[in-house]
Amino acid sequence: MYWTLELAIYLEDAPWPATREELIDFARRSGAPAEVEENLADLEEDEDAGAVTYSSIEEIWPDYPTKDDFLFNDDEY
């Protein structure tokens, strides 16, 4: 499983919190590339406890860049 910003952008408008299956369904309906579906299919599910609910993209891709990661100052603009 690998994530890039180009792939993760397809999940920005996902209906968080969501299960793996809900995210896969969202990716299909929104026209995301097959790589997004493949990455989501690789997410772990707890077979004993049922579906795992993810509350944000950061739970799927911990290194997802946030606004704080960019090197510019909003006050300057």
C-alpha positions as CSV (number, residue, x, y, z in Angstrom):
1,M,0.0,0.0,0.0
2,Y,1.3,3.4,-0.9
3,W,-0.3,6.8,-0.7
4,T,0.6,10.0,-2.6
5,L,-1.0,13.3,-2.4
6,E,-2.6,12.8,-5.8
7,L,-4.3,9.6,-4.6
8,A,-5.3,10.9,-1.1
9,I,-7.0,14.0,-2.6
10,Y,-9.8,11.7,-3.7
11,L,-10.7,11.0,-0.1
12,E,-10.8,14.6,1.1
13,D,-14.6,14.8,0.7
14,A,-15.2,11.3,2.0
15,P,-18.1,10.9,4.5
16,W,-15.9,10.7,7.7
17,P,-16.1,8.7,9.9
18,A,-16.3,5.7,7.5
19,T,-15.5,2.0,7.3
20,R,-13.2,0.5,4.8
21,E,-16.2,-0.7,2.7
22,E,-17.8,2.8,2.8
23,L,-14.5,4.4,1.7
24,I,-14.2,1.9,-1.2
25,D,-17.7,2.6,-2.3
26,F,-17.1,6.3,-2.1
27,A,-13.9,6.0,-4.2
28,R,-15.8,4.0,-6.9
29,R,-18.7,6.5,-7.0
30,S,-16.3,9.5,-7.1
31,G,-14.3,8.1,-10.0
32,A,-11.0,7.7,-8.1
33,P,-8.2,5.7,-9.8
34,A,-8.0,2.0,-9.2
35,E,-4.9,2.6,-6.9
36,V,-7.1,4.3,-4.3
37,E,-9.4,1.3,-4.2
38,E,-6.4,-1.1,-4.0
39,N,-4.9,0.9,-1.1
40,L,-8.3,1.0,0.8
41,A,-8.7,-2.8,0.2
42,D,-5.3,-3.3,1.9
43,L,-6.5,-1.6,5.1
44,E,-6.8,-4.0,8.1
45,E,-10.1,-5.0,9.4
46,D,-10.6,-6.7,12.7
47,E,-12.5,-9.9,11.9
48,D,-13.6,-10.4,15.5
49,A,-14.8,-6.9,16.3
50,G,-16.3,-6.2,12.9
51,A,-15.7,-3.2,10.7
52,V,-13.1,-0.6,11.8
53,T,-14.3,3.0,11.5
54,Y,-11.8,5.6,10.4
55,S,-12.4,9.1,11.5
56,S,-10.1,10.9,9.0
57,I,-7.5,10.4,6.3
58,E,-4.8,10.8,8.9
59,E,-5.8,7.4,10.4
60,I,-5.3,5.8,7.0
61,W,-2.1,7.8,6.0
62,P,-0.4,9.2,9.1
63,D,2.0,11.3,7.0
64,Y,-0.9,13.1,5.2
65,P,0.3,16.7,4.8
66,T,-1.7,19.3,6.7
67,K,-1.9,23.0,6.3
68,D,0.9,23.3,8.9
69,D,3.3,21.3,6.7
70,F,3.5,24.0,4.0
71,L,6.1,26.7,4.5
72,F,4.2,29.9,4.0
73,N,2.7,32.5,6.3
74,D,-1.0,33.3,5.9
75,D,-0.4,36.7,7.6
76,E,1.7,37.8,4.7
77,Y,-1.1,37.6,2.2
